[in-house]
Amino acid sequence: MRGQAATRCIWEALAMGEERAVKNMDLSAFDWHSSHDSFGSPLHAILFGKLIVSHDEESDTNELNNGFDDLINADHAERNARLELLRFAMRSGADPHIVAPKQCDVSRWWGGERGGDSMKPISFAGRSAFECLLAAKRSIKLKTQDPSDDADWTDELKAVDEAVDILSRPCCTSPTVPVHEDVVATWETVLDDSSFADVTIRVVPATGSDSPCRGITNGGSVQDNLEDASLDVVEVRAHSAVLGAASSVLKAMLSTQGMKEGAQRAIEVTDTSVQTVRLLLSLVYTGSIWATGSDEEEPSFATLLQALDLAHRWQLLHVVQLLEQAGARRIDAETFEAAYDVALRLELPKLLAACRSFATAPKMLSKARLAARGNASTVTAAVRADLEALLNFEGDGSAASNSGTAHATKRRRRLL
């Protein structure tokens, strides 16, 4: 019963556009691919509030929707909160193409005192959140073309356009299966037990500028470069059977006697931290990290990016997906430039979509424009070119002159 009540609260918070509340909730058991008889899908709820109201909730006002507003009716602050919540939902794996169930057999229109009664209504049953959003845009645009209507729908159309952009960006999620906690504990024990370990990973800490996440500085919430105070080599023990099963690259290295790693049963990792390697191994063995409140600290964003770079180098594909998703959830004003560079360099669509979405958010546009113009010292050429293309710079010709660079960052890599 407690779990059902928690799930109901999540649905209601989504429909009310309560961005902070949703992000603070325990969403580990919430299915972002689910549907609800009253809310549609999670994305329906964020965009259109509560679709079906019970008899005791009914009112005679379509626009107010009994406290459950929507993206179009909301004021400026709530509209921005719903757009941020929409980004968060997409990063969490929500699917814009899940249709609302047949129980959501209602129609909605907008306008009210502005002449909304003559606006073409949209329906929800059997239609995805993306379809409904496009239908709402068509309905509003038809209204703006009515010569007898002098209402200004600019802000509403701008919000709808931004929502369309969010839903149309690629968002990849990896399949998951429920695993008993004791299974994870068993593999954690294997990781911690070095008595049967037969591989040594020698960690040579990063020296700053050579780090793959050089855009992150030593201050603030993303302290790095690096957690290791000294440059002493640290050895971490692991098991060749586990490493080889997780990575074809590591399997080849460790099984070939002609290679130094295979002959010495040792792998040297340079320009990284021991925390990075331990994070990587934790994800390889258990698919998880330490819980908040444990003796271990939450890995810094720089550690996360370094682990992502190393996982990509070793082709630890499931670890790349886990780290990419975690990185996409932690994009902010301090981290997005470094994350942007890694996303472009490693061609990570989920992280790249999150960076682009954050860069084009209203509160970030000024900083993004400065970065694209080259006024930010930590921005790489690849990030600057992509930002120029993203923001469609005009006037100084810089976007046109670097168009070849922007195109080059989108080339697919291949294995040798």
C-alpha positions in Angstrom: 0.0 0.0 0.0 2.8 2.4 0.8 4.4 1.8 -2.6 1.1 2.5 -4.3 0.6 5.7 -2.4 4.2 6.8 -3.3 3.5 6.1 -7.0 0.3 8.1 -6.8 2.2 11.0 -5.4 4.7 10.8 -8.3 1.9 10.9 -10.9 0.3 13.9 -9.2 3.6 15.8 -8.8 4.3 15.2 -12.5 0.8 16.5 -13.5 1.2 19.6 -11.2 4.6 20.4 -12.7 6.4 20.0 -9.3 9.9 19.8 -10.6 11.7 20.0 -7.3 9.4 17.5 -5.6 9.7 15.0 -8.4 13.5 15.2 -8.4 13.6 14.7 -4.6 11.4 11.7 -4.7 12.5 8.1 -4.7 12.0 7.2 -8.4 13.8 3.9 -8.3 10.6 1.8 -8.6 8.8 4.2 -10.9 8.2 3.0 -14.5 8.8 5.8 -16.9 7.2 3.6 -19.7 4.0 3.1 -17.8 0.5 4.5 -18.5 -2.3 5.7 -16.2 -6.0 5.8 -16.6 -6.2 9.4 -15.4 -2.8 10.8 -16.4 -1.9 9.0 -19.7 1.9 8.5 -19.8 4.4 10.4 -17.6 5.0 12.8 -20.5 1.2 13.4 -20.9 1.0 14.3 -17.2 3.9 16.8 -17.5 2.5 18.5 -20.6 -1.2 18.3 -20.0 -1.7 17.8 -16.3 -4.4 15.4 -15.2 -6.5 14.2 -18.2 -9.4 12.6 -16.4 -10.9 14.0 -13.2 -13.2 12.1 -10.9 -16.7 13.2 -10.2 -15.8 14.8 -6.9 -13.1 16.8 -8.6 -15.2 18.1 -11.5 -15.6 21.8 -12.1 -17.1 23.9 -14.8 -13.8 25.5 -15.8 -11.8 23.7 -18.4 -8.7 25.8 -18.1 -8.1 25.4 -14.4 -8.4 21.7 -14.6 -8.9 21.5 -10.8 -5.5 22.5 -9.8 -3.7 20.4 -12.5 -2.6 23.0 -14.9 -0.7 22.3 -18.1 2.2 23.6 -20.2 -0.1 26.0 -22.2 -2.1 27.4 -19.4 0.7 27.7 -16.9 2.4 31.0 -15.9 6.0 31.7 -16.8 7.6 30.1 -13.8 5.5 26.9 -13.9 6.0 26.7 -17.6 9.8 26.7 -17.2 9.5 24.1 -14.4 7.4 21.8 -16.6 10.0 22.1 -19.4 12.8 21.3 -17.0 10.7 18.4 -15.7 10.2 17.2 -19.3 14.0 17.2 -19.9 14.4 15.2 -16.6 11.8 12.7 -17.6 13.4 12.2 -21.0 16.8 11.7 -19.4 15.2 9.2 -17.0 13.9 7.1 -20.0 10.4 8.3 -20.6 9.0 7.5 -24.0 7.2 10.2 -26.0 5.5 7.6 -28.2 3.6 5.7 -25.5 -0.1 6.3 -26.1 -2.7 7.3 -23.5 -5.1 4.5 -22.6 -8.7 4.4 -23.9 -9.9 5.6 -20.5 -8.4 9.0 -21.3 -11.3 9.6 -23.7 -11.5 13.4 -23.3 -10.9 16.5 -25.3 -9.3 19.8 -24.4 -9.0 23.3 -25.8 -7.5 26.5 -24.6 -8.4 30.2 -24.6 -11.3 30.7 -22.3 -12.0 34.4 -22.2 -9.8 34.8 -25.3 -12.2 33.0 -27.5 -11.2 29.4 -26.7 -14.6 28.0 -27.2 -14.1 28.2 -30.9 -10.6 26.6 -30.8 -10.3 23.2 -32.3 -10.1 20.6 -29.4 -7.5 17.9 -29.1 -8.2 14.3 -27.9 -5.9 12.1 -25.9 -7.1 8.5 -26.0 -4.9 6.3 -28.2 -2.5 9.2 -28.9 1.1 9.7 -27.7 2.2 12.7 -25.8 4.2 13.8 -28.9 1.1 13.5 -31.1 -1.0 15.4 -28.6 1.6 18.2 -28.3 1.8 18.6 -32.1 -2.0 18.6 -32.2 -2.1 21.4 -29.6 0.4 23.4 -31.6 -1.8 23.0 -34.7 -4.9 24.1 -32.8 -3.2 27.2 -31.4 -1.7 28.1 -34.8 -5.1 27.8 -36.4 -6.5 30.2 -33.8 -3.7 32.8 -34.4 -4.7 32.7 -38.1 -8.3 33.7 -37.3 -8.7 37.4 -38.3 -11.3 37.9 -35.7 -9.0 36.7 -32.9 -6.6 39.3 -31.6 -5.1 37.3 -28.7 -1.4 36.9 -28.4 -0.3 33.3 -28.3 3.4 33.9 -28.7 4.5 32.7 -25.3 2.4 29.6 -25.5 3.7 28.7 -29.0 7.3 29.3 -27.8 6.8 26.9 -24.9 5.2 24.3 -27.2 8.1 24.6 -29.7 10.6 24.0 -26.9 8.7 21.0 -25.7 8.6 19.6 -29.3 12.4 20.1 -29.4 12.9 18.2 -26.2 10.7 15.3 -27.2 12.3 15.0 -30.7 15.9 14.6 -29.5 17.3 11.1 -29.3 17.3 9.5 -25.9 18.7 6.1 -25.5 18.0 3.8 -22.5 19.5 0.5 -21.7 17.3 -2.5 -20.7 17.3 -3.5 -17.1 16.1 -6.5 -15.1 15.4 -6.7 -11.3 18.2 -8.4 -9.4 18.0 -9.6 -5.8 20.1 -7.6 -3.4 22.0 -10.6 -2.3 23.2 -11.2 -5.8 24.7 -7.7 -5.9 26.2 -8.3 -2.4 27.8 -11.5 -3.6 29.6 -9.7 -6.5 30.6 -6.9 -4.2 32.2 -9.6 -2.0 34.0 -10.9 -5.0 35.3 -7.5 -5.9 36.6 -6.8 -2.4 38.2 -10.3 -2.1 41.7 -10.1 -3.6 42.8 -13.6 -2.6 41.6 -15.0 -5.9 42.4 -11.9 -8.0 44.9 -12.6 -10.8 45.2 -9.2 -12.5 46.8 -6.0 -11.2 45.7 -2.6 -12.5 48.4 -0.1 -11.9 47.0 3.4 -11.7 49.1 6.4 -12.6 47.2 9.5 -11.5 46.3 12.3 -13.9 48.6 15.3 -14.0 45.9 17.9 -14.8 46.0 19.1 -18.4 46.3 15.6 -19.8 43.1 14.4 -18.0 40.2 13.5 -20.3 38.0 15.8 -18.3 40.3 18.8 -18.3 37.3 21.2 -18.5 36.5 20.7 -14.8 38.4 22.8 -12.3 39.5 22.3 -8.7 36.7 24.3 -7.2 33.1 24.0 -6.2 31.0 20.9 -6.3 33.0 19.3 -9.1 36.4 19.3 -7.3 38.8 17.2 -9.2 42.1 16.9 -10.9 42.4 14.8 -8.9 41.2 13.2 -5.6 44.7 11.6 -5.3 46.9 14.0 -3.4 50.1 12.3 -4.6 51.3 11.0 -7.9 52.3 7.6 -6.4 51.3 4.6 -8.5 48.4 2.6 -6.8 47.7 -1.0 -7.5 44.1 -2.3 -7.7 43.4 -6.1 -7.9 40.8 -7.6 -10.2 39.8 -10.9 -11.7 40.6 -11.7 -15.4 37.5 -13.9 -15.8 35.3 -11.0 -14.9 37.2 -8.4 -16.9 37.3 -10.6 -20.0 33.6 -11.4 -19.8 32.8 -7.7 -19.6 35.2 -6.4 -22.3 36.5 -7.9 -25.5 39.3 -5.5 -25.4 40.5 -6.6 -21.9 40.0 -10.2 -22.9 42.3 -9.8 -25.8 44.9 -8.0 -23.7 44.9 -10.6 -20.9 44.7 -13.7 -23.1 47.5 -12.9 -25.5 50.9 -13.8 -24.2 52.6 -11.7 -26.8 51.1 -8.6 -25.2 52.7 -7.1 -22.0 49.4 -7.2 -20.2 48.9 -10.9 -20.9 52.5 -11.8 -20.0 52.6 -9.8 -16.8 49.0 -10.1 -15.8 49.0 -6.4 -15.3 47.3 -3.4 -16.9 48.7 0.1 -16.6 46.2 3.0 -16.6 47.7 6.5 -16.9 46.3 9.9 -16.3 43.5 8.9 -14.1 42.7 8.3 -10.4 42.3 5.3 -8.2 38.8 6.5 -7.4 38.0 6.3 -11.1 39.2 2.8 -11.5 37.4 1.7 -8.3 34.2 3.3 -9.6 34.7 1.5 -12.9 35.2 -1.9 -11.3 32.2 -1.4 -9.0 30.0 -0.9 -12.1 31.6 -3.9 -13.9 31.1 -6.3 -11.0 27.8 -5.0 -9.4 26.3 -2.5 -11.8 25.9 -0.1 -8.9 27.8 2.3 -6.7 27.8 2.9 -3.0 24.5 4.1 -1.4 24.3 7.7 -0.1 25.2 7.7 3.6 27.8 4.9 3.3 31.4 5.4 4.2 32.2 6.0 0.5 31.6 9.5 -0.9 29.6 10.2 -4.0 32.0 10.2 -7.0 32.8 13.6 -8.3 31.6 14.6 -11.8 35.3 14.6 -13.0 35.7 11.0 -11.7 32.5 10.0 -13.5 33.8 11.5 -16.8 37.2 9.8 -16.4 35.5 6.5 -15.7 33.3 7.1 -18.8 36.4 7.7 -20.9 38.1 4.6 -19.6 35.0 2.4 -20.0 34.7 3.6 -23.6 38.4 2.8 -24.3 38.0 -0.7 -22.9 34.6 -1.2 -24.6 32.7 -1.9 -21.4 29.5 -1.1 -23.1 27.0 -1.6 -20.2 29.3 0.6 -18.0 29.4 3.3 -20.7 25.6 3.3 -20.7 25.3 3.5 -16.9 27.9 6.4 -16.7 26.3 8.2 -19.6 22.9 8.1 -18.0 24.4 9.3 -14.6 26.3 12.1 -16.3 23.2 13.3 -18.2 21.4 13.6 -14.9 24.1 15.8 -13.4 24.5 18.4 -16.0 24.7 21.9 -14.6 26.4 25.3 -15.3 29.7 24.0 -13.9 29.8 20.6 -15.6 28.1 21.0 -19.0 31.2 22.2 -20.9 33.4 19.3 -19.9 30.5 16.9 -20.4 29.8 18.4 -23.8 33.4 17.8 -24.9 33.3 14.1 -23.7 29.9 13.6 -25.4 31.2 14.9 -28.7 34.5 13.1 -28.6 33.0 9.7 -27.6 29.8 10.2 -29.6 27.4 9.6 -26.7 23.9 10.5 -27.9 22.2 10.6 -24.5 24.8 12.8 -22.8 25.1 15.0 -26.0 21.3 15.5 -26.0 21.4 16.5 -22.3 24.2 19.0 -22.9 22.4 20.5 -25.9 19.2 20.7 -24.0 20.8 22.4 -21.1 22.8 24.8 -23.3 19.6 26.0 -25.0 17.6 26.4 -21.8 16.7 30.1 -21.2 19.0 30.5 -18.1 22.0 29.1 -20.0 21.7 30.9 -23.4 24.0 33.8 -22.4 26.8 31.5 -21.2 26.3 29.2 -24.2 26.6 32.1 -26.6 29.8 33.3 -24.9 31.3 29.8 -25.2 30.4 29.5 -28.8 32.1 32.8 -29.6 35.2 31.6 -27.9 35.0 33.8 -24.8 35.3 30.8 -22.4 38.9 29.6 -22.1 37.9 26.0 -21.2 35.7 25.4 -24.2 37.3 23.1 -26.8 37.0 23.7 -30.5 34.6 20.8 -31.0 32.2 22.2 -28.3 32.5 25.7 -29.8 31.6 24.4 -33.3 28.7 22.4 -32.1 27.3 25.3 -30.0 27.6 27.6 -33.1 25.6 25.2 -35.1 23.1 24.6 -32.3 22.6 28.3 -31.6 22.7 29.3 -35.3 25.0 32.2 -35.0 24.8 35.0 -37.5 26.5 38.3 -38.1 30.2 37.6 -37.8 30.4 34.6 -40.2 32.1 32.4 -37.6 29.4 29.8 -37.8 29.8 29.5 -41.5 33.5 29.4 -41.4 33.5 26.5 -38.9 30.7 24.6 -40.4 33.1 22.0 -41.6 34.4 21.5 -38.1 30.8 21.1 -36.8 30.1 18.5 -39.4 33.3 16.6 -38.6 32.3 16.1 -35.0 29.3 14.1 -36.1 31.3 11.5 -38.1 30.8 7.9 -36.8 33.8 6.1 -35.5 34.6 2.5 -36.3 36.7 -0.2 -34.7 40.0 -1.1 -36.2 
